[in-house]
């Protein structure tokens, strides 16, 4: 952390149908719903330096938290978390909100890798894009391992309200610095949304496959 840098933390809970044995998130969501199985990610995001985060092309922070998934256990402590907000990709107009978290269950390593796809197409789907996490579960310590499960996690309206109530600043010396840091983060967030959704849609633009 840069001396004098002010950071931000917040908590985010996402959950949805999830199934072992599935490799496609949509298929895993459908199978999970049919069997009554959900996976919940209790994410704790930390951004140590709001200005550095804003200027970083990958907009990288850190992720901690726990995972609940009945076949593997509840309150599974995360480690080696990865968080990126509006991270650019090779596809024009597509940015990703990345949430990745390693954990252990039954003495085995697992790695949950999810991404929200922020991409303007012919419809206005800002809400679904920014609240839908397409997720795969890998065996091993990173996403190079084989996929052993998949599903789609979502952030509901109630969960969003809870998220906003958990926003805190870190390393602020006074209330003014806190207000400034939150304002800068909000400006960045809204600016990225405007860049993604208010620009003209290319003639061949379409949502990428998952």
Secondary structure as the mmCIF struct_conf table of DSSP 4:
data_model
#
loop_
_struct_conf.conf_type_id
_struct_conf.id
_struct_conf.beg_label_comp_id
_struct_conf.beg_label_asym_id
_struct_conf.beg_label_seq_id
_struct_conf.end_label_comp_id
_struct_conf.end_label_asym_id
_struct_conf.end_label_seq_id
TURN_TY1_P TURN_TY1_P1 UNK A 3 UNK A 4
STRN STRN1 UNK A 7 UNK A 20
TURN_TY1_P TURN_TY1_P2 UNK A 21 UNK A 21
BEND BEND1 UNK A 24 UNK A 24
HELX_RH_AL_P HELX_RH_AL_P1 UNK A 25 UNK A 35
TURN_TY1_P TURN_TY1_P3 UNK A 36 UNK A 36
STRN STRN2 UNK A 38 UNK A 47
BEND BEND2 UNK A 48 UNK A 48
HELX_RH_AL_P HELX_RH_AL_P2 UNK A 50 UNK A 55
BEND BEND3 UNK A 56 UNK A 56
TURN_TY1_P TURN_TY1_P4 UNK A 57 UNK A 58
STRN STRN3 UNK A 60 UNK A 69
TURN_TY1_P TURN_TY1_P5 UNK A 70 UNK A 72
STRN STRN4 UNK A 73 UNK A 77
HELX_LH_PP_P HELX_LH_PP_P1 UNK A 78 UNK A 78
STRN STRN5 UNK A 79 UNK A 88
BEND BEND4 UNK A 90 UNK A 91
TURN_TY1_P TURN_TY1_P6 UNK A 92 UNK A 93
STRN STRN6 UNK A 95 UNK A 105
TURN_TY1_P TURN_TY1_P7 UNK A 106 UNK A 107
STRN STRN7 UNK A 108 UNK A 118
BEND BEND5 UNK A 122 UNK A 123
HELX_RH_AL_P HELX_RH_AL_P3 UNK A 126 UNK A 131
STRN STRN8 UNK A 132 UNK A 139
BEND BEND6 UNK A 140 UNK A 142
TURN_TY1_P TURN_TY1_P8 UNK A 143 UNK A 144
BEND BEND7 UNK A 145 UNK A 145
HELX_LH_PP_P HELX_LH_PP_P2 UNK A 146 UNK A 146
STRN STRN9 UNK A 147 UNK A 154
HELX_RH_AL_P HELX_RH_AL_P4 UNK A 157 UNK A 165
TURN_TY1_P TURN_TY1_P9 UNK A 166 UNK A 166
STRN STRN10 UNK A 168 UNK A 170
BEND BEND8 UNK A 171 UNK A 171
BEND BEND9 UNK A 173 UNK A 174
HELX_RH_AL_P HELX_RH_AL_P5 UNK A 175 UNK A 197
BEND BEND10 UNK A 198 UNK A 199
HELX_LH_PP_P HELX_LH_PP_P3 UNK A 200 UNK A 202
TURN_TY1_P TURN_TY1_P10 UNK A 203 UNK A 204
HELX_LH_PP_P HELX_LH_PP_P4 UNK A 207 UNK A 209
#
